[in-house]
Amino acid sequence: MFGCKKILCIGTTILGLILIGLGVFLLATGFPLSFITIGVIVAGILLLVIGCLGKCLKAPGLLCLLLTLITLFLIITGVLAIALLFALTIGLILIGLGVLTLLLTVICLINTCCCPFNDKPKC
C-alpha cells in the first residue's frame, strides 16, 4: 500500500505532465503571451523532476513552496489571459489547474504537519 507522501508524489508527477502538455499545446497554437507558455512548461518540468526523482519524499517543504508558487502563477496568468486577450477557454483552464494545484498544496501541507517523518508514514 502507498504511503500518504507517495500518493502526493504521484499527483505531482501527473500535474507536471498535464502542465507540459498544456504548454506544448499553447506553443503549437501560437499563444500570443509567450511568458505564460514558457512558465507553464517550466512549471511542468519542475514538478515532473521533483515527482520522479523522489525529492518530494525527502524535502516536503520544498514541494509545498513550489506548489504554492505554481498555484499563484497559474491563477494570475489565467486572469491575465482572460483580461488581456479575452481567451476565456485558456484562462479558465489555467485557473482550473491553479485550483487543482491549490488542493495539492493543501494536501502537501497536511502531510508535512501530520505525517511522521520515518520511513513508514501512518496517515
C-alpha positions as CSV (number, residue, x, y, z in Angstrom):
1,M,0.0,0.0,0.0
2,F,1.3,3.5,-0.8
3,G,2.1,5.9,2.0
4,C,0.5,9.3,2.0
5,K,3.6,11.1,0.7
6,K,4.0,8.7,-2.2
7,I,0.5,9.5,-3.4
8,L,1.3,13.2,-3.3
9,C,4.4,12.5,-5.4
10,I,2.3,10.6,-8.0
11,G,-0.2,13.5,-8.0
12,T,2.6,16.0,-8.5
13,T,4.0,14.0,-11.4
14,I,0.7,13.8,-13.1
15,L,0.1,17.5,-12.7
16,G,3.6,18.1,-14.2
17,L,2.7,16.0,-17.2
18,I,-0.6,17.9,-17.7
19,L,1.2,21.3,-17.4
20,I,3.8,20.2,-20.0
21,G,1.1,19.1,-22.3
22,L,-0.8,22.4,-21.9
23,G,2.4,24.3,-22.6
24,V,3.1,22.4,-25.7
25,F,-0.5,23.0,-26.9
26,L,-0.1,26.7,-26.2
27,L,3.2,26.7,-28.1
28,A,1.7,24.8,-31.1
29,T,-1.3,27.2,-31.3
30,G,0.9,30.3,-31.2
31,F,-0.5,31.8,-28.0
32,P,0.5,35.5,-28.0
33,L,1.7,35.8,-24.4
34,S,5.0,33.8,-24.5
35,F,5.7,34.2,-20.8
36,I,2.6,32.2,-20.0
37,T,3.7,29.4,-22.4
38,I,7.3,29.3,-21.1
39,G,6.1,29.5,-17.5
40,V,3.7,26.6,-17.8
41,I,6.3,24.4,-19.5
42,V,8.9,25.2,-16.8
43,A,6.4,24.6,-14.0
44,G,5.6,21.2,-15.5
45,I,9.2,20.2,-15.9
46,L,9.9,21.2,-12.3
47,L,7.0,19.2,-10.9
48,L,7.9,16.2,-13.1
49,V,11.6,16.3,-12.0
50,I,10.7,16.6,-8.3
51,G,8.0,13.9,-8.5
52,C,10.1,11.4,-10.5
53,L,13.3,11.8,-8.6
54,G,11.6,11.3,-5.2
55,K,12.8,14.6,-3.9
56,C,9.3,15.3,-2.6
57,L,9.7,12.5,-0.1
58,K,13.0,13.9,1.2
59,A,12.1,17.6,1.2
60,P,8.4,18.1,1.6
61,G,8.8,21.8,2.5
62,L,10.4,22.4,-0.9
63,L,7.5,20.7,-2.7
64,C,4.9,22.8,-0.7
65,L,6.7,26.0,-1.6
66,L,6.9,25.1,-5.2
67,L,3.3,24.1,-5.4
68,T,2.3,27.5,-3.8
69,L,4.3,29.4,-6.3
70,I,2.8,27.4,-9.2
71,T,-0.7,28.0,-7.8
72,L,-0.1,31.7,-7.8
73,F,1.4,31.7,-11.3
74,L,-1.5,29.7,-12.8
75,I,-4.3,31.7,-11.2
76,I,-2.7,35.1,-12.1
77,T,-1.9,34.1,-15.7
78,G,-5.4,32.7,-16.1
79,V,-6.8,36.1,-15.1
80,L,-4.4,37.9,-17.4
81,A,-5.3,35.6,-20.3
82,I,-9.0,36.4,-19.8
83,A,-8.4,40.2,-19.2
84,L,-5.8,40.9,-21.9
85,L,-6.6,38.5,-24.7
86,F,-10.2,37.6,-24.0
87,A,-9.0,33.9,-24.2
88,L,-11.8,32.6,-22.0
89,T,-11.1,28.9,-22.6
90,I,-7.3,29.1,-21.9
91,G,-7.9,31.4,-18.9
92,L,-10.4,29.0,-17.4
93,I,-8.1,26.0,-17.9
94,L,-5.3,27.9,-16.2
95,I,-7.5,28.9,-13.3
96,G,-8.8,25.3,-13.0
97,L,-5.3,23.9,-12.9
98,G,-4.4,26.6,-10.3
99,V,-7.3,25.4,-8.1
100,L,-6.1,21.8,-8.6
101,T,-2.6,22.8,-7.6
102,L,-4.0,24.6,-4.6
103,L,-5.6,21.3,-3.5
104,L,-2.3,19.5,-3.9
105,T,-0.7,22.3,-1.8
106,V,-3.2,21.8,1.0
107,I,-2.5,18.0,0.9
108,C,1.2,18.7,1.0
109,L,0.9,21.0,4.0
110,I,-1.3,18.5,5.8
111,N,1.2,15.7,5.1
112,T,4.1,17.8,6.2
113,C,2.4,18.7,9.5
114,C,0.6,15.5,10.3
115,C,2.5,12.5,8.9
116,P,5.5,11.2,10.8
117,F,8.9,11.6,9.2
118,N,10.0,8.0,9.4
119,D,10.1,5.5,6.5
120,K,6.5,4.2,7.1
121,P,4.1,7.1,7.3
122,K,0.8,6.3,9.1
123,C,-1.9,8.6,7.8
